[in-house]
Amino acid sequence: MVIEVEKGGGLPANADKILIEKSLAGDTLAFEELVRRYETKVYTVAYRFMGNHADAADLAQEAFIRIYKSLGKFRGEAAFLTWAYHITANICRDELRKRQKEAPVVQERPEQDRILAAHQVSLEELAEQNELKGNIQKLLGNLSEDHRLILVMREIQGLAYEDIARQLECTVGTVKSRLSRARQALKEQVLAHRELFPEGLW
């Protein structure tokens, strides 16, 4: 599949639109090109949800199958990648729900809030350090499905609040509130596993 490049060597701004139209017309090579363009990003989102490569690979493949079957429903209201992320996230959520077991009840501890406020853990700083990514992934796996979902959408996918609100069918204010609670939950996980992170953070 060949798409004519613009002057300067870049792909045309409407490359996705062209590939989608050709795919809908039965051009399988066009869809294969879409897969090549986004397979790494889709896989990364699946991995952030599932926490292991085998499940991520299976669910990323399932996501592209669903994307192909649903391509006619894509209206271009959001970027194709955002739409693909949404489908991938839904597939991962469904799979997690199948596996979900009753989580133990954790009593809130006032002193933990004090420690959190004192240390001001920066998730962004942690995520930027390659050697810590694996540890952050482990902690994501300890979170509830809802907390993991909104963190992946915002921190990993980089979606705007408005896009998240549209996908979750809630208000932007609700998104911000859920994200705040999810970040707090992850910070608590970081504090509970301090040995995984540099002492300088504490």
N, C-alpha and C positions, 0 to 999 in steps of 0.2 A: 504494500500500500504506500503510495507516494503522495505527499501533499506539497504543493508548490510553496516554496519559502518566499518570504518577503525580502525586499532589498535589505542587505545587512546581515542576512543569514538566519533571521529568526522565523519562527512559525507564524502564520497569520493569526490575528486575534480571534478569529472565528473557527479555528482548527477543530475544536470539539464539535461545533455545530455541523461542520462539513462531515466529520466522521460519523456523527449520529445519523445524519440524513442518509448517508451511504449505507450504514448498517441497517436502517429501516427498509432500505430498498433491496436488501438481500446480499449486500457486499460483506462477506464474512471477514475479508482481510481488513476492512475498515474497523470492524469491532475488535479484531486482534490488535490493531494499532491503539485503540482506546485502552485495552488491557495493558499493553506495554507501557503506555504513558502513566498509568495510575496503579499498577499492581503493587509496587513497593509501598505506596502510601496507604492503600487499602489493607495490605498485610500488616503494616505497622499499627493501624487502629485495632485490628483484630487481635494482635499480640498484646496490646495494652489492656484489652478487655480480658483475654483468656489466660495470659501469663505463661504460655508455653508455645513452642514453635509448631508442634504437630496440630494442635487445635486451631492455631492462627492460620496455618496453611489451608486446612480443610474449610474453615469458615470464610476465608478470603475467596477461595474457589467457589463456594456456595453463593457468596455475595455477587460475584461476576455472572453467575448463572441467572440469579434473580434480576440483576441489572439488565441483562440481555432480554429476558422475558418481559421486563417492565419498560423497556426503552420507549415504547410508544406513549407512555404516560408522562414522560419527561417534558415539561412545558417551558423550561428555560427561565423560570422565575428566580432560580438560584443558579450558581455555577454547577456544572456537571459534577465536579469533584465533591462539592457540598452535598449534592443529592446522593452520590455514591457513598459518601461517609454515612449518611443517614440510613441507607439500606444496610450497610455493614454493621452499624451500631445496633439496629433492630435485630439482625440475625444473631449477633452476640448476646444481646439481652435475652432473646428467646432461649438460647442454649443455656445461659446461666440460670434462668428460671427453672429449667428442667432439672438442673443439678443442685438447685438451692436446697439447703437443709436449714433447719431452725437454728438461728444464730444465738449464742449465749447472751444473756442480758448482762450488760456491763454497767455497774453503778457509777454515777457521776462522782468525781472527786474534786471538791473546790480547790484543793491545793494544786491540782494539775493545771487549772486555768491560770493560776498565778505564775506557775513555771512557764507556761506557754507565752504569757504576756511578757515575761522577763527576757526570754530568749529570742522571740521574734524570728522563728525559723523561716528562711526564704526558700520556698519551693522552686522558684525560678533558678536560684543559684545552685540548688541541688541538681536540678534537671540538666543544667548546662555542663555538669562535670561527667564526662563519659564513664569514668570508673564507678560512678554512683548510680547510673541508670538501672543496672540490674537490681540494686537494692530498692530503689524507688518502685520498680515493678513488683517486687515481692510485697511491698507495703500496700500498693494499689489492690493487690489480690485479697487483702484483709478487709477491705472496705465493703460496705453494702453495695448492692447493684446500682441504686440511685446515685450514691456518691461517686462511684467509679464512672458511671455514665457521664455525669456532668463535668467531671474533671477531664475525662478524655475529650469531650466535645470542645471544651474551652482551652485547656492547657496543651493537649496533644494535637487536636485538629485545628485549633486556632480560630474557631468559629466566632462570629460576632454575637453579642447578646441577642440581637433581633433574630438571627438565624436559629439560635438554640431555642428561643421562645416559640418560634414558628414550628419547629420540629417536635417540641414537647407539648405544644398546644397550651401554653401558659403565658403569663405576662413577663415582660422584661424584669420587673421588680421581683417576681417569683424566682426567676433564673438567678438573679444576683443573690437572693436570700439562700437558695439551695447551694449555690457555689460557695458561699461563705461558710456554710455548715460543712460542706464536703472538704474544703481546705482545712478547716479546724480538725476534722476527723483524721485527715492525713498527717497533720502536724502532731496529733496525739500519737499516731503510729510511729512517727519519726522519734519522738521523745521516748517511747517505750522500747525502741531499738537503737539507742544511742551508739551502741558498739559498732554499728554499720557505717557510721559517719564520722568525719574528722572532728577531733576534740575542739577545734577552733570555733565550731558552730555553737558550742555550749559555754 
